């Protein structure tokens, strides 16, 4: 367990990959984003320390997010490996018509 400040502890660190998709062409960009995620999913799940991989889709704000959660003590090794296969996945997203605002974020998680 890691403490950020008094009473603010965490045991999990997550890496989020996110983008916006378009409803155009029968949501073709969302379908393509899902295919891109499926193509790297097995590699992500093989990362040492992975607890969970989640996909979040919001039909209202058109968010597509992939959240990979790792134990805090193993996250540093994945970070040092440049979050493989992050570069491949993000490049794939950036090449999809209708996808915009491709971003990443790292944050801590703690079940309460």
MDTraj code that builds the backbone (N, CA, C; nanometers):
import mdtraj as md
import numpy as np

residues = "UNK UNK UNK UNK UNK UNK UNK UNK UNK UNK UNK UNK UNK UNK UNK UNK UNK UNK UNK UNK UNK UNK UNK UNK UNK UNK UNK UNK UNK UNK UNK UNK UNK UNK UNK UNK UNK UNK UNK UNK UNK UNK UNK UNK UNK UNK UNK UNK UNK UNK UNK UNK UNK UNK UNK UNK UNK UNK UNK UNK UNK UNK UNK UNK UNK UNK UNK UNK UNK UNK UNK UNK UNK UNK UNK UNK UNK UNK UNK UNK UNK UNK UNK UNK UNK UNK UNK UNK UNK UNK UNK UNK UNK UNK UNK UNK UNK UNK UNK UNK UNK UNK UNK UNK UNK UNK UNK UNK UNK UNK UNK UNK".split()
xyz = np.array([
    [0.0843, -0.1173, 0.0000],
    [0.0000, 0.0000, 0.0000],
    [0.0892, 0.1241, 0.0000],
    [0.0495, 0.2206, -0.0797],
    [0.1245, 0.3451, -0.0915],
    [0.0387, 0.4581, -0.0367],
    [0.1027, 0.5511, 0.0320],
    [0.0317, 0.6663, 0.0869],
    [0.0748, 0.7924, 0.0143],
    [-0.0237, 0.8656, -0.0408],
    [0.0035, 0.9936, -0.1065],
    [0.0098, 1.1041, -0.0014],
    [-0.0842, 1.1010, 0.0901],
    [-0.0941, 1.1949, 0.2017],
    [-0.1709, 1.1229, 0.3119],
    [-0.1740, 1.1806, 0.4296],
    [-0.2417, 1.1166, 0.5413],
    [-0.3853, 1.0783, 0.5040],
    [-0.4152, 0.9492, 0.5155],
    [-0.5478, 0.8996, 0.4850],
    [-0.5760, 0.8754, 0.3377],
    [-0.4786, 0.9045, 0.2514],
    [-0.4965, 0.8862, 0.1063],
    [-0.4005, 0.7770, 0.0602],
    [-0.4485, 0.6535, 0.0667],
    [-0.3678, 0.5370, 0.0326],
    [-0.4188, 0.4762, -0.0969],
    [-0.3333, 0.3988, -0.1638],
    [-0.3765, 0.3252, -0.2824],
    [-0.2929, 0.2002, -0.2974],
    [-0.3524, 0.1025, -0.3670],
    [-0.2811, -0.0218, -0.3944],
    [-0.2819, -0.0559, -0.5434],
    [-0.3450, 0.0301, -0.6231],
    [-0.3611, 0.0048, -0.7656],
    [-0.3309, 0.1317, -0.8436],
    [-0.2624, 0.1147, -0.9569],
    [-0.2388, 0.2259, -1.0492],
    [-0.2968, 0.1849, -1.1839],
    [-0.3661, 0.2781, -1.2463],
    [-0.4308, 0.2496, -1.3744],
    [-0.3758, 0.3411, -1.4827],
    [-0.3720, 0.2869, -1.6031],
    [-0.3352, 0.3628, -1.7228],
    [-0.4587, 0.3640, -1.8119],
    [-0.5013, 0.4832, -1.8490],
    [-0.6196, 0.4984, -1.9328],
    [-0.5792, 0.5466, -2.0714],
    [-0.6346, 0.4815, -2.1730],
    [-0.6213, 0.5239, -2.3122],
    [-0.7608, 0.5670, -2.3544],
    [-0.7737, 0.6871, -2.4094],
    [-0.9079, 0.7338, -2.4417],
    [-0.9107, 0.8161, -2.5688],
    [-1.0307, 0.8221, -2.6249],
    [-1.0533, 0.9026, -2.7445],
    [-1.2009, 0.9347, -2.7550],
    [-1.2326, 1.0182, -2.8491],
    [-1.3709, 1.0487, -2.8857],
    [-1.3997, 0.9794, -3.0184],
    [-1.5197, 0.9258, -3.0330],
    [-1.5606, 0.8615, -3.1570],
    [-1.6790, 0.9370, -3.2158],
    [-1.7089, 0.9090, -3.3383],
    [-1.8162, 0.9774, -3.4102],
    [-1.9309, 0.8810, -3.4371],
    [-2.0517, 0.9351, -3.4358],
    [-2.1684, 0.8540, -3.4690],
    [-2.1903, 0.8400, -3.6188],
    [-2.1051, 0.9062, -3.6979],
    [-2.1188, 0.9016, -3.8436],
    [-2.0999, 0.7606, -3.8969],
    [-2.1574, 0.7353, -4.0146],
    [-2.1416, 0.6062, -4.0838],
    [-2.1755, 0.4870, -3.9947],
    [-2.2883, 0.4988, -3.9255],
    [-2.3349, 0.3907, -3.8393],
    [-2.2312, 0.3549, -3.7317],
    [-2.1673, 0.4590, -3.6760],
    [-2.0697, 0.4435, -3.5665],
    [-1.9465, 0.3632, -3.6078],
    [-1.9055, 0.3814, -3.7328],
    [-1.7922, 0.3043, -3.7857],
    [-1.6639, 0.3259, -3.7046],
    [-1.6428, 0.4476, -3.6542],
    [-1.5200, 0.4719, -3.5772],
    [-1.5220, 0.3973, -3.4446],
    [-1.6381, 0.3843, -3.3823],
    [-1.6488, 0.3065, -3.2591],
    [-1.6202, 0.1590, -3.2858],
    [-1.6741, 0.1072, -3.3947],
    [-1.6491, -0.0324, -3.4329],
    [-1.5000, -0.0538, -3.4564],
    [-1.4362, 0.0400, -3.5251],
    [-1.2924, 0.0279, -3.5538],
    [-1.2091, 0.0394, -3.4259],
    [-1.2492, 0.1269, -3.3343],
    [-1.1771, 0.1398, -3.2069],
    [-1.1865, 0.0098, -3.1272],
    [-1.3033, -0.0510, -3.1265],
    [-1.3203, -0.1791, -3.0570],
    [-1.2307, -0.2865, -3.1189],
    [-1.2244, -0.2910, -3.2509],
    [-1.1378, -0.3887, -3.3180],
    [-0.9908, -0.3650, -3.2829],
    [-0.9500, -0.2373, -3.2761],
    [-0.8114, -0.2049, -3.2402],
    [-0.7813, -0.2504, -3.0980],
    [-0.8763, -0.2306, -3.0075],
    [-0.8570, -0.2735, -2.8696],
    [-0.8508, -0.4253, -2.8603],
    [-0.9386, -0.4928, -2.9310],
    [-0.9395, -0.6389, -2.9302],
    [-0.8064, -0.6948, -2.9813],
    [-0.7461, -0.6260, -3.0778],
    [-0.6192, -0.6717, -3.1361],
    [-0.5032, -0.6687, -3.0366],
    [-0.5086, -0.5808, -2.9357],
    [-0.3991, -0.5709, -2.8384],
    [-0.4361, -0.6278, -2.7019],
    [-0.5597, -0.6684, -2.6844],
    [-0.6082, -0.7100, -2.5523],
    [-0.5273, -0.8245, -2.4914],
    [-0.4966, -0.9251, -2.5680],
    [-0.4201, -1.0381, -2.5140],
    [-0.2833, -0.9927, -2.4646],
    [-0.2185, -0.9025, -2.5390],
    [-0.0870, -0.8516, -2.4967],
    [-0.0983, -0.7707, -2.3684],
    [-0.2032, -0.6919, -2.3553],
    [-0.2225, -0.6110, -2.2344],
    [-0.2448, -0.7029, -2.1142],
    [-0.3252, -0.8040, -2.1319],
    [-0.3547, -0.8948, -2.0213],
    [-0.2328, -0.9752, -1.9766],
    [-0.1325, -0.9876, -2.0629],
    [-0.0090, -1.0598, -2.0293],
    [0.0871, -0.9779, -1.9444],
    [0.0657, -0.8465, -1.9346],
    [0.1558, -0.7603, -1.8577],
    [0.1551, -0.8057, -1.7122],
    [0.2744, -0.8221, -1.6562],
    [0.2884, -0.8656, -1.5182],
    [0.2183, -0.7683, -1.4239],
    [0.1316, -0.8208, -1.3392],
    [0.0646, -0.7394, -1.2394],
    [-0.0717, -0.6870, -1.2790],
    [-0.1171, -0.7158, -1.4017],
    [-0.2480, -0.6666, -1.4443],
    [-0.3570, -0.7290, -1.3574],
    [-0.4398, -0.6433, -1.3026],
    [-0.5543, -0.6870, -1.2232],
    [-0.6797, -0.6946, -1.3091],
    [-0.6936, -0.5947, -1.3973],
    [-0.8178, -0.5837, -1.4724],
    [-0.7976, -0.4934, -1.5935],
    [-0.8679, -0.5257, -1.7013],
    [-0.8754, -0.4387, -1.8186],
    [-1.0236, -0.4109, -1.8399],
    [-1.0579, -0.2839, -1.8438],
    [-1.1968, -0.2439, -1.8626],
    [-1.2099, -0.1568, -1.9869],
    [-1.3265, -0.1666, -2.0491],
    [-1.3575, -0.0775, -2.1602],
    [-1.4801, 0.0029, -2.1200],
    [-1.4733, 0.1350, -2.1425],
    [-1.5838, 0.2246, -2.1120],
    [-1.6258, 0.2909, -2.2420],
    [-1.7551, 0.2857, -2.2724],
    [-1.8090, 0.3556, -2.3890],
    [-1.9260, 0.4395, -2.3417],
    [-1.9267, 0.5676, -2.3764],
    [-2.0376, 0.6557, -2.3456],
    [-2.1019, 0.6996, -2.4764],
    [-2.2274, 0.6654, -2.4938],
    [-2.2994, 0.7034, -2.6146],
    [-2.3424, 0.8483, -2.6157],
    [-2.3417, 0.9134, -2.5001],
    [-2.3800, 1.0541, -2.4909],
    [-2.2663, 1.1486, -2.5254],
    [-2.1511, 1.1279, -2.4633],
    [-2.0367, 1.2161, -2.4885],
    [-1.9377, 1.1549, -2.5868],
    [-1.9680, 1.0339, -2.6349],
    [-1.8888, 0.9650, -2.7374],
    [-1.7460, 0.9330, -2.6920],
    [-1.7339, 0.8919, -2.5666],
    [-1.6048, 0.8482, -2.5129],
    [-1.5829, 0.7001, -2.5399],
    [-1.4589, 0.6654, -2.5695],
    [-1.4129, 0.5267, -2.5764],
    [-1.2878, 0.5221, -2.4910],
    [-1.2885, 0.4404, -2.3865],
    [-1.1756, 0.4352, -2.2939],
    [-1.1374, 0.2904, -2.2655],
    [-1.0087, 0.2672, -2.2522],
    [-0.9563, 0.1384, -2.2080],
    [-0.8744, 0.1670, -2.0830],
    [-0.9099, 0.1011, -1.9740],
    [-0.8438, 0.1243, -1.8457],
    [-0.7782, -0.0062, -1.8009],
    [-0.6479, -0.0011, -1.7852],
    [-0.5717, -0.1175, -1.7402],
    [-0.5214, -0.0892, -1.5999],
    [-0.5629, -0.1727, -1.5054],
    [-0.5265, -0.1554, -1.3648],
    [-0.4217, -0.2581, -1.3253],
    [-0.3172, -0.2107, -1.2595],
    [-0.2090, -0.2971, -1.2117],
    [-0.1859, -0.2739, -1.0640],
    [-0.1290, -0.3731, -0.9995],
    [-0.0887, -0.3529, -0.8605],
    [0.0186, -0.2446, -0.8576],
    [0.0155, -0.1641, -0.7543],
    [0.1075, -0.0502, -0.7446],
    [0.2536, -0.0935, -0.7505],
    [0.2837, -0.2109, -0.6977],
    [0.4235, -0.2545, -0.6950],
    [0.4748, -0.3075, -0.8283],
    [0.3879, -0.3314, -0.9252],
    [0.4336, -0.3779, -1.0571],
    [0.4172, -0.2727, -1.1667],
    [0.3484, -0.1645, -1.1365],
    [0.3200, -0.0636, -1.2381],
    [0.4476, -0.0024, -1.2963],
    [0.5470, 0.0229, -1.2140],
    [0.6710, 0.0871, -1.2587],
    [0.7397, 0.0128, -1.3721],
    [0.7357, -0.1190, -1.3697],
    [0.7985, -0.1972, -1.4770],
    [0.7238, -0.1774, -1.6082],
    [0.5912, -0.1702, -1.6036],
    [0.5133, -0.1465, -1.7257],
    [0.5383, -0.0057, -1.7786],
    [0.5484, 0.0890, -1.6869],
    [0.5805, 0.2275, -1.7254],
    [0.7179, 0.2329, -1.7923],
    [0.8159, 0.1629, -1.7357],
    [0.9505, 0.1606, -1.7928],
    [0.9512, 0.0974, -1.9320],
    [0.8568, 0.0070, -1.9565],
    [0.8434, -0.0579, -2.0882],
    [0.7541, 0.0239, -2.1821],
    [0.7311, 0.1497, -2.1461],
    [0.6514, 0.2431, -2.2258],
    [0.5093, 0.1929, -2.2499],
    [0.4558, 0.1239, -2.1501],
    [0.3164, 0.0787, -2.1499],
    [0.2801, -0.0071, -2.2711],
    [0.3771, -0.0896, -2.3164],
    [0.3492, -0.1758, -2.4306],
    [0.2162, -0.2474, -2.4142],
    [0.1355, -0.2519, -2.5109],
    [0.1402, -0.2070, -2.6510],
    [0.0724, -0.0716, -2.6766],
    [0.0896, 0.0207, -2.5849],
    [0.0229, 0.1512, -2.5943],
    [0.0490, 0.2228, -2.7262],
    [0.1747, 0.2339, -2.7673],
    [0.2064, 0.3090, -2.8903],
    [0.1325, 0.2525, -3.0115],
    [0.1315, 0.1203, -3.0223],
    [0.0628, 0.0547, -3.1343],
    [-0.0865, 0.0862, -3.1321],
    [-0.1481, 0.0752, -3.0161],
    [-0.2913, 0.0994, -3.0031],
    [-0.3264, 0.2452, -3.0335],
    [-0.2516, 0.3386, -2.9759],
    [-0.2809, 0.4805, -2.9983],
    [-0.2614, 0.5189, -3.1448],
    [-0.1585, 0.4646, -3.2078],
    [-0.1360, 0.4913, -3.3502],
    [-0.2529, 0.4387, -3.4336],
    [-0.3030, 0.3228, -3.3971],
    [-0.4182, 0.2654, -3.4669],
    [-0.5402, 0.3565, -3.4507],
    [-0.5642, 0.4020, -3.3276],
    [-0.6770, 0.4936, -3.3049],
    [-0.6637, 0.6207, -3.3884],
    [-0.5439, 0.6782, -3.3876],
    [-0.5215, 0.8038, -3.4603],
    [-0.5429, 0.7886, -3.6102],
    [-0.5336, 0.6681, -3.6620],
    [-0.5528, 0.6453, -3.8050],
    [-0.6970, 0.6153, -3.8444],
    [-0.7875, 0.6143, -3.7485],
    [-0.9278, 0.5816, -3.7757],
    [-1.0055, 0.7092, -3.8057],
    [-1.0743, 0.7122, -3.9202],
    [-1.1617, 0.8256, -3.9529],
    [-1.2722, 0.8351, -3.8487],
    [-1.2909, 0.9552, -3.7954],
    [-1.3950, 0.9779, -3.6959],
    [-1.3452, 0.9724, -3.5520],
    [-1.2214, 0.9330, -3.5313],
    [-1.1629, 0.9321, -3.3972],
    [-1.0883, 1.0632, -3.3770],
    [-1.1081, 1.1231, -3.2603],
    [-1.0367, 1.2474, -3.2262],
    [-0.9977, 1.2431, -3.0788],
    [-0.9191, 1.3404, -3.0391],
    [-0.8787, 1.3594, -2.9002],
    [-0.8255, 1.2303, -2.8370],
    [-0.7226, 1.1752, -2.8955],
    [-0.6584, 1.0547, -2.8423],
    [-0.5645, 1.0979, -2.7297],
    [-0.5880, 1.0447, -2.6101],
    [-0.5123, 1.0867, -2.4921],
    [-0.4834, 0.9677, -2.4009],
    [-0.3927, 0.9907, -2.3061],
    [-0.3638, 0.8928, -2.2011],
    [-0.3646, 0.9635, -2.0665],
    [-0.3839, 0.8848, -1.9621],
    [-0.3764, 0.9380, -1.8266],
    [-0.3427, 0.8239, -1.7319],
    [-0.2637, 0.8547, -1.6312],
    [-0.2307, 0.7591, -1.5262],
    [-0.2882, 0.8114, -1.3956],
    [-0.3502, 0.7216, -1.3190],
    [-0.4055, 0.7618, -1.1900],
    [-0.4090, 0.6428, -1.0960],
    [-0.4309, 0.6719, -0.9688],
    [-0.4369, 0.5666, -0.8685],
    [-0.5817, 0.5280, -0.8414],
    [-0.5986, 0.4048, -0.7940],
    [-0.7307, 0.3540, -0.7567],
    [-0.7214, 0.2866, -0.6208],
    [-0.8305, 0.2943, -0.5487],
    [-0.8376, 0.2264, -0.4200],
    [-0.9823, 0.1930, -0.3918],
    [-1.0112, 0.0648, -0.3685],
    [-1.1471, 0.0270, -0.3315],
    [-1.1753, 0.0832, -0.1926],
    [-1.2925, 0.1333, -0.1788],
    [-1.3309, 0.1962, -0.0513],
    [-1.4392, 0.1121, 0.0169],
])
top = md.Topology()
chain = top.add_chain()
for i, resn in enumerate(residues, 1):
    res = top.add_residue(resn, chain, resSeq=i)
    for name in ("N", "CA", "C"):
        top.add_atom(name, md.element.get_by_symbol(name[0]), res)
traj = md.Trajectory(xyz[None], top)
